[in-house]
Amino acid sequence: MRNTWRRWLLLAIPPVLYALGLALPAVNGPQLWLGLPSLMWWVCLCAVSVSAVLVVVERSKGGDEE
């Protein structure tokens, strides 16, 4: 049980770091990355990483099948 919690906490680190990275001047500025505002790319990266973590956690829980 304890290993499972550690694994889930490790999976949560990248989305948290992405969210904290919104304060970086390189992200929160007027520049464009591939033609889109850098903030839009950063928010999309955060959303994709959170979704990936949620999929991994949901699939690793097992047991409860509806």
Biopython code that builds the backbone (N, CA, C, O; Angstrom):
import numpy as np
from Bio.PDB.StructureBuilder import StructureBuilder

atoms = [
    (1, "MET", "N", (0.825, -1.200, 0.000)),
    (1, "MET", "CA", (0.000, 0.000, 0.000)),
    (1, "MET", "C", (0.866, 1.260, 0.000)),
    (1, "MET", "O", (0.564, 2.231, -0.693)),
    (2, "ARG", "N", (1.936, 1.232, 0.779)),
    (2, "ARG", "CA", (2.783, 2.412, 0.885)),
    (2, "ARG", "C", (3.493, 2.724, -0.441)),
    (2, "ARG", "O", (3.656, 3.891, -0.798)),
    (3, "ASN", "N", (3.910, 1.688, -1.164)),
    (3, "ASN", "CA", (4.545, 1.893, -2.459)),
    (3, "ASN", "C", (3.612, 2.567, -3.454)),
    (3, "ASN", "O", (4.049, 3.380, -4.269)),
    (4, "THR", "N", (2.343, 2.234, -3.388)),
    (4, "THR", "CA", (1.359, 2.828, -4.287)),
    (4, "THR", "C", (1.256, 4.325, -4.064)),
    (4, "THR", "O", (1.219, 5.091, -5.026)),
    (5, "TRP", "N", (1.209, 4.751, -2.819)),
    (5, "TRP", "CA", (1.122, 6.179, -2.523)),
    (5, "TRP", "C", (2.368, 6.918, -2.992)),
    (5, "TRP", "O", (2.273, 8.030, -3.513)),
    (6, "ARG", "N", (3.539, 6.306, -2.810)),
    (6, "ARG", "CA", (4.779, 6.938, -3.277)),
    (6, "ARG", "C", (4.767, 7.113, -4.792)),
    (6, "ARG", "O", (5.170, 8.153, -5.313)),
    (7, "ARG", "N", (4.304, 6.088, -5.483)),
    (7, "ARG", "CA", (4.250, 6.160, -6.947)),
    (7, "ARG", "C", (3.297, 7.268, -7.394)),
    (7, "ARG", "O", (3.604, 8.016, -8.322)),
    (8, "TRP", "N", (2.148, 7.373, -6.738)),
    (8, "TRP", "CA", (1.192, 8.416, -7.103)),
    (8, "TRP", "C", (1.742, 9.792, -6.803)),
    (8, "TRP", "O", (1.514, 10.724, -7.575)),
    (9, "LEU", "N", (2.463, 9.949, -5.701)),
    (9, "LEU", "CA", (3.061, 11.239, -5.392)),
    (9, "LEU", "C", (4.137, 11.607, -6.400)),
    (9, "LEU", "O", (4.261, 12.772, -6.779)),
    (10, "LEU", "N", (4.911, 10.630, -6.835)),
    (10, "LEU", "CA", (5.918, 10.901, -7.861)),
    (10, "LEU", "C", (5.270, 11.305, -9.187)),
    (10, "LEU", "O", (5.801, 12.149, -9.908)),
    (11, "LEU", "N", (4.140, 10.709, -9.500)),
    (11, "LEU", "CA", (3.429, 11.078, -10.721)),
    (11, "LEU", "C", (2.859, 12.497, -10.643)),
    (11, "LEU", "O", (2.663, 13.143, -11.672)),
    (12, "ALA", "N", (2.598, 12.974, -9.451)),
    (12, "ALA", "CA", (2.005, 14.296, -9.288)),
    (12, "ALA", "C", (3.036, 15.421, -9.363)),
    (12, "ALA", "O", (2.660, 16.588, -9.477)),
    (13, "ILE", "N", (4.309, 15.099, -9.304)),
    (13, "ILE", "CA", (5.339, 16.146, -9.298)),
    (13, "ILE", "C", (5.378, 16.952, -10.600)),
    (13, "ILE", "O", (5.386, 18.181, -10.526)),
    (14, "PRO", "N", (5.404, 16.334, -11.790)),
    (14, "PRO", "CA", (5.477, 17.158, -13.015)),
    (14, "PRO", "C", (4.326, 18.157, -13.184)),
    (14, "PRO", "O", (4.596, 19.312, -13.513)),
    (15, "PRO", "N", (3.055, 17.775, -12.977)),
    (15, "PRO", "CA", (1.999, 18.784, -13.124)),
    (15, "PRO", "C", (2.137, 19.937, -12.129)),
    (15, "PRO", "O", (1.834, 21.083, -12.460)),
    (16, "VAL", "N", (2.589, 19.637, -10.923)),
    (16, "VAL", "CA", (2.768, 20.703, -9.930)),
    (16, "VAL", "C", (3.878, 21.644, -10.375)),
    (16, "VAL", "O", (3.745, 22.862, -10.255)),
    (17, "LEU", "N", (4.965, 21.091, -10.886)),
    (17, "LEU", "CA", (6.065, 21.940, -11.368)),
    (17, "LEU", "C", (5.624, 22.783, -12.562)),
    (17, "LEU", "O", (6.012, 23.947, -12.672)),
    (18, "TYR", "N", (4.822, 22.212, -13.450)),
    (18, "TYR", "CA", (4.316, 22.995, -14.580)),
    (18, "TYR", "C", (3.440, 24.142, -14.092)),
    (18, "TYR", "O", (3.524, 25.251, -14.620)),
    (19, "ALA", "N", (2.610, 23.892, -13.100)),
    (19, "ALA", "CA", (1.744, 24.941, -12.571)),
    (19, "ALA", "C", (2.576, 26.044, -11.912)),
    (19, "ALA", "O", (2.274, 27.227, -12.067)),
    (20, "LEU", "N", (3.604, 25.663, -11.190)),
    (20, "LEU", "CA", (4.469, 26.665, -10.570)),
    (20, "LEU", "C", (5.276, 27.435, -11.614)),
    (20, "LEU", "O", (5.655, 28.584, -11.386)),
    (21, "GLY", "N", (5.532, 26.814, -12.736)),
    (21, "GLY", "CA", (6.297, 27.452, -13.797)),
    (21, "GLY", "C", (5.567, 28.580, -14.500)),
    (21, "GLY", "O", (6.175, 29.308, -15.285)),
    (22, "LEU", "N", (4.280, 28.743, -14.240)),
    (22, "LEU", "CA", (3.528, 29.830, -14.868)),
    (22, "LEU", "C", (4.052, 31.198, -14.459)),
    (22, "LEU", "O", (3.811, 32.180, -15.162)),
    (23, "ALA", "N", (4.760, 31.286, -13.343)),
    (23, "ALA", "CA", (5.293, 32.559, -12.876)),
    (23, "ALA", "C", (6.621, 32.912, -13.543)),
    (23, "ALA", "O", (7.114, 34.025, -13.360)),
    (24, "LEU", "N", (7.211, 31.998, -14.310)),
    (24, "LEU", "CA", (8.488, 32.274, -14.966)),
    (24, "LEU", "C", (8.324, 33.348, -16.035)),
    (24, "LEU", "O", (7.359, 33.318, -16.799)),
    (25, "PRO", "N", (9.254, 34.294, -16.096)),
    (25, "PRO", "CA", (9.156, 35.343, -17.128)),
    (25, "PRO", "C", (9.206, 34.795, -18.551)),
    (25, "PRO", "O", (8.619, 35.386, -19.457)),
    (26, "ALA", "N", (9.893, 33.685, -18.761)),
    (26, "ALA", "CA", (9.967, 33.102, -20.103)),
    (26, "ALA", "C", (8.623, 32.546, -20.551)),
    (26, "ALA", "O", (8.378, 32.416, -21.750)),
    (27, "VAL", "N", (7.763, 32.222, -19.617)),
    (27, "VAL", "CA", (6.445, 31.671, -19.950)),
    (27, "VAL", "C", (5.374, 32.755, -19.919)),
    (27, "VAL", "O", (4.530, 32.835, -20.811)),
    (28, "ASN", "N", (5.419, 33.566, -18.908)),
    (28, "ASN", "CA", (4.391, 34.587, -18.697)),
    (28, "ASN", "C", (4.841, 35.894, -19.328)),
    (28, "ASN", "O", (5.040, 36.891, -18.634)),
    (29, "GLY", "N", (5.000, 35.886, -20.638)),
    (29, "GLY", "CA", (5.455, 37.071, -21.351)),
    (29, "GLY", "C", (4.780, 37.185, -22.698)),
    (29, "GLY", "O", (3.928, 36.366, -23.043)),
    (30, "PRO", "N", (5.161, 38.206, -23.469)),
    (30, "PRO", "CA", (4.491, 38.466, -24.750)),
    (30, "PRO", "C", (5.050, 37.663, -25.927)),
    (30, "PRO", "O", (4.651, 37.914, -27.064)),
    (31, "GLN", "N", (5.947, 36.717, -25.703)),
    (31, "GLN", "CA", (6.566, 35.993, -26.812)),
    (31, "GLN", "C", (5.662, 34.886, -27.350)),
    (31, "GLN", "O", (4.724, 34.433, -26.694)),
    (32, "LEU", "N", (5.988, 34.475, -28.572)),
    (32, "LEU", "CA", (5.243, 33.407, -29.237)),
    (32, "LEU", "C", (6.112, 32.169, -29.339)),
    (32, "LEU", "O", (7.311, 32.267, -29.600)),
    (33, "TRP", "N", (5.513, 31.000, -29.135)),
    (33, "TRP", "CA", (6.176, 29.717, -29.346)),
    (33, "TRP", "C", (5.396, 29.014, -30.434)),
    (33, "TRP", "O", (4.223, 28.688, -30.249)),
    (34, "LEU", "N", (6.031, 28.777, -31.560)),
    (34, "LEU", "CA", (5.390, 28.126, -32.706)),
    (34, "LEU", "C", (4.103, 28.844, -33.123)),
    (34, "LEU", "O", (3.127, 28.209, -33.524)),
    (35, "GLY", "N", (4.117, 30.151, -33.025)),
    (35, "GLY", "CA", (2.987, 30.959, -33.476)),
    (35, "GLY", "C", (1.877, 31.160, -32.469)),
    (35, "GLY", "O", (0.932, 31.898, -32.750)),
    (36, "LEU", "N", (1.953, 30.535, -31.311)),
    (36, "LEU", "CA", (0.942, 30.706, -30.269)),
    (36, "LEU", "C", (1.583, 31.333, -29.042)),
    (36, "LEU", "O", (2.784, 31.172, -28.825)),
    (37, "PRO", "N", (0.804, 32.045, -28.235)),
    (37, "PRO", "CA", (1.378, 32.620, -27.013)),
    (37, "PRO", "C", (1.961, 31.529, -26.115)),
    (37, "PRO", "O", (1.401, 30.440, -25.988)),
    (38, "SER", "N", (3.089, 31.845, -25.501)),
    (38, "SER", "CA", (3.782, 30.861, -24.667)),
    (38, "SER", "C", (2.912, 30.394, -23.510)),
    (38, "SER", "O", (2.997, 29.236, -23.101)),
    (39, "LEU", "N", (2.088, 31.267, -22.985)),
    (39, "LEU", "CA", (1.221, 30.890, -21.872)),
    (39, "LEU", "C", (0.213, 29.817, -22.297)),
    (39, "LEU", "O", (-0.120, 28.927, -21.515)),
    (40, "MET", "N", (-0.265, 29.909, -23.533)),
    (40, "MET", "CA", (-1.207, 28.892, -24.024)),
    (40, "MET", "C", (-0.523, 27.524, -24.106)),
    (40, "MET", "O", (-1.105, 26.514, -23.709)),
    (41, "TRP", "N", (0.710, 27.489, -24.620)),
    (41, "TRP", "CA", (1.452, 26.234, -24.673)),
    (41, "TRP", "C", (1.661, 25.659, -23.281)),
    (41, "TRP", "O", (1.508, 24.457, -23.067)),
    (42, "TRP", "N", (2.010, 26.523, -22.337)),
    (42, "TRP", "CA", (2.299, 26.058, -20.977)),
    (42, "TRP", "C", (1.038, 25.498, -20.319)),
    (42, "TRP", "O", (1.097, 24.463, -19.655)),
    (43, "VAL", "N", (-0.084, 26.161, -20.494)),
    (43, "VAL", "CA", (-1.342, 25.683, -19.912)),
    (43, "VAL", "C", (-1.756, 24.361, -20.558)),
    (43, "VAL", "O", (-2.240, 23.467, -19.864)),
    (44, "CYS", "N", (-1.577, 24.223, -21.864)),
    (44, "CYS", "CA", (-1.894, 22.958, -22.542)),
    (44, "CYS", "C", (-0.992, 21.836, -22.043)),
    (44, "CYS", "O", (-1.455, 20.713, -21.843)),
    (45, "LEU", "N", (0.288, 22.126, -21.841)),
    (45, "LEU", "CA", (1.211, 21.133, -21.309)),
    (45, "LEU", "C", (0.794, 20.697, -19.909)),
    (45, "LEU", "O", (0.863, 19.514, -19.574)),
    (46, "CYS", "N", (0.368, 21.641, -19.106)),
    (46, "CYS", "CA", (-0.100, 21.329, -17.752)),
    (46, "CYS", "C", (-1.361, 20.449, -17.814)),
    (46, "CYS", "O", (-1.473, 19.472, -17.073)),
    (47, "ALA", "N", (-2.292, 20.792, -18.682)),
    (47, "ALA", "CA", (-3.537, 20.025, -18.794)),
    (47, "ALA", "C", (-3.276, 18.603, -19.293)),
    (47, "ALA", "O", (-3.875, 17.650, -18.795)),
    (48, "VAL", "N", (-2.393, 18.461, -20.263)),
    (48, "VAL", "CA", (-2.077, 17.122, -20.790)),
    (48, "VAL", "C", (-1.383, 16.284, -19.724)),
    (48, "VAL", "O", (-1.666, 15.093, -19.593)),
    (49, "SER", "N", (-0.482, 16.889, -18.964)),
    (49, "SER", "CA", (0.222, 16.115, -17.936)),
    (49, "SER", "C", (-0.721, 15.697, -16.806)),
    (49, "SER", "O", (-0.612, 14.585, -16.290)),
    (50, "VAL", "N", (-1.632, 16.569, -16.425)),
    (50, "VAL", "CA", (-2.608, 16.199, -15.390)),
    (50, "VAL", "C", (-3.499, 15.073, -15.896)),
    (50, "VAL", "O", (-3.796, 14.139, -15.150)),
    (51, "SER", "N", (-3.928, 15.147, -17.148)),
    (51, "SER", "CA", (-4.758, 14.080, -17.714)),
    (51, "SER", "C", (-4.012, 12.755, -17.761)),
    (51, "SER", "O", (-4.585, 11.704, -17.475)),
    (52, "ALA", "N", (-2.735, 12.804, -18.121)),
    (52, "ALA", "CA", (-1.942, 11.572, -18.165)),
    (52, "ALA", "C", (-1.794, 10.963, -16.778)),
    (52, "ALA", "O", (-1.889, 9.745, -16.622)),
    (53, "VAL", "N", (-1.567, 11.788, -15.782)),
    (53, "VAL", "CA", (-1.443, 11.284, -14.407)),
    (53, "VAL", "C", (-2.764, 10.675, -13.950)),
    (53, "VAL", "O", (-2.770, 9.623, -13.310)),
    (54, "LEU", "N", (-3.869, 11.316, -14.268)),
    (54, "LEU", "CA", (-5.171, 10.780, -13.875)),
    (54, "LEU", "C", (-5.459, 9.437, -14.544)),
    (54, "LEU", "O", (-6.036, 8.549, -13.917)),
    (55, "VAL", "N", (-5.066, 9.280, -15.804)),
    (55, "VAL", "CA", (-5.252, 7.999, -16.490)),
    (55, "VAL", "C", (-4.419, 6.908, -15.824)),
    (55, "VAL", "O", (-4.906, 5.797, -15.608)),
    (56, "VAL", "N", (-3.171, 7.219, -15.499)),
    (56, "VAL", "CA", (-2.304, 6.232, -14.860)),
    (56, "VAL", "C", (-2.863, 5.832, -13.498)),
    (56, "VAL", "O", (-2.893, 4.648, -13.164)),
    (57, "VAL", "N", (-3.297, 6.796, -12.725)),
    (57, "VAL", "CA", (-3.839, 6.503, -11.393)),
    (57, "VAL", "C", (-5.117, 5.679, -11.507)),
    (57, "VAL", "O", (-5.304, 4.721, -10.756)),
    (58, "GLU", "N", (-5.985, 6.038, -12.428)),
    (58, "GLU", "CA", (-7.250, 5.318, -12.590)),
    (58, "GLU", "C", (-7.021, 3.870, -13.024)),
    (58, "GLU", "O", (-7.692, 2.962, -12.533)),
    (59, "ARG", "N", (-6.082, 3.652, -13.934)),
    (59, "ARG", "CA", (-5.814, 2.297, -14.403)),
    (59, "ARG", "C", (-5.082, 1.467, -13.373)),
    (59, "ARG", "O", (-5.208, 0.243, -13.368)),
    (60, "SER", "N", (-4.319, 2.101, -12.500)),
    (60, "SER", "CA", (-3.567, 1.340, -11.500)),
    (60, "SER", "C", (-4.412, 0.979, -10.284)),
    (60, "SER", "O", (-4.035, 0.103, -9.506)),
    (61, "LYS", "N", (-5.559, 1.651, -10.115)),
    (61, "LYS", "CA", (-6.404, 1.342, -8.962)),
    (61, "LYS", "C", (-6.994, -0.070, -9.069)),
    (61, "LYS", "O", (-6.977, -0.832, -8.103)),
    (62, "GLY", "N", (-7.507, -0.402, -10.239)),
    (62, "GLY", "CA", (-8.087, -1.739, -10.441)),
    (62, "GLY", "C", (-9.254, -2.000, -9.508)),
    (62, "GLY", "O", (-9.744, -1.087, -8.843)),
    (63, "GLY", "N", (-9.693, -3.231, -9.461)),
    (63, "GLY", "CA", (-10.726, -3.635, -8.506)),
    (63, "GLY", "C", (-12.122, -3.209, -8.869)),
    (63, "GLY", "O", (-12.929, -4.068, -9.223)),
    (64, "ASP", "N", (-12.458, -1.943, -8.803)),
    (64, "ASP", "CA", (-13.803, -1.433, -9.013)),
    (64, "ASP", "C", (-14.107, -1.313, -10.496)),
    (64, "ASP", "O", (-13.744, -0.323, -11.132)),
    (65, "GLU", "N", (-14.755, -2.295, -11.035)),
    (65, "GLU", "CA", (-15.182, -2.244, -12.434)),
    (65, "GLU", "C", (-16.684, -1.982, -12.462)),
    (65, "GLU", "O", (-17.445, -2.641, -11.755)),
    (66, "GLU", "N", (-17.106, -1.028, -13.272)),
    (66, "GLU", "CA", (-18.541, -0.713, -13.339)),
    (66, "GLU", "C", (-19.180, -1.376, -14.511)),
    (66, "GLU", "O", (-20.383, -1.225, -14.727)),
]
sb = StructureBuilder()
sb.init_structure("model")
sb.init_model(0)
sb.init_chain("A")
sb.init_seg("    ")
for serial, (resi, resn, name, xyz) in enumerate(atoms, 1):
    if name == "N":
        sb.init_residue(resn, " ", resi, " ")
    sb.init_atom(name, np.array(xyz, "f"), 0.0, 1.0, " ", f" {name:<3s}", serial, name[0])
structure = sb.get_structure()
